[in-house]
Amino acid sequence: MPEVKIRKRLLILEEILHEGGPAAATPRKRGAILAVVENPFAGRYVEEIASFMDDLKPLGLAMAQDLIAALGVPPSAIDGYGKGAIVGAAGELEHGALWHVPGGYAMREALGDAKAIVPSTKKVGGPGTRLDVPVTHVNASYVRSHFDAMEVGVPDGPKADEMVLVLVMTTGPRVHARVGGLKASEIKGEDGLR
């Protein structure tokens, strides 16, 4: 398979103090790291694409480690995550699915035995396309206070023959979360759901 050719990387960091109510005792951090890479399958149909996932694994791990460092907290403080991909117009949606394993397993490894599946989204679009990346708790997908999304995009990407690969991590629940459901303190840690 071809090597992964990166054109640029972006880092987005947020610190959320409040959402209109009282200021949080500890601000919530939300971060995303994006890599704009060449899509080796753009412009033609290729039957065997799955092996490119192995080529993306080192990029996934490097992005996960860099995002943790940028958030400035130990991995144990990160309790929400998600991933996504935007495929340029000469590609197909299935090319974005190549990010599932390298992106998801990289975050789970970097965070140390996270149990929940990493939520994901993908779409085909041109430069400036925005993507809402879903976020759930790293150990139990049903923890309602951590249901979230982070909007990301690249002003000049993806070009038709590129893909934008995205990882998102968060610390803590939504600021002012108060709609019930399973709490983080109630996680059993048996199946990644509850």
HELIX and SHEET records of a PDB file:
HELIX    1   1 PHE A   52  LEU A   71  1                                  20    
HELIX    2   2 PRO A   75  ALA A   77  5                                   3    
HELIX    3   3 LEU A   93  GLY A   96  1                                   4    
HELIX    4   4 ALA A   97  TRP A   99  5                                   3    
HELIX    5   5 HIS A  100  LEU A  111  1                                  12    
HELIX    6   6 ARG A  144  HIS A  146  5                                   3    
HELIX    7   7 ALA A  184  GLU A  186  5                                   3    
SHEET    1   A 5 ILE A   6  ILE A  16  0                                        
SHEET    2   A 5 ARG A  28  GLU A  38 -1                                        
SHEET    3   A 5 GLU A 162  THR A 171 -1                                        
SHEET    4   A 5 GLY A  80  VAL A  87 -1                                        
SHEET    5   A 5 SER A 120  VAL A 124  1                                        
SHEET    1   B 6 ILE A   6  ILE A  16  0                                        
SHEET    2   B 6 ARG A  28  GLU A  38 -1                                        
SHEET    3   B 6 GLU A 162  THR A 171 -1                                        
SHEET    4   B 6 GLY A  80  VAL A  87 -1                                        
SHEET    5   B 6 ARG A 130  HIS A 137 -1                                        
SHEET    6   B 6 ASP A 148  GLY A 153 -1                                        
END                                                                             
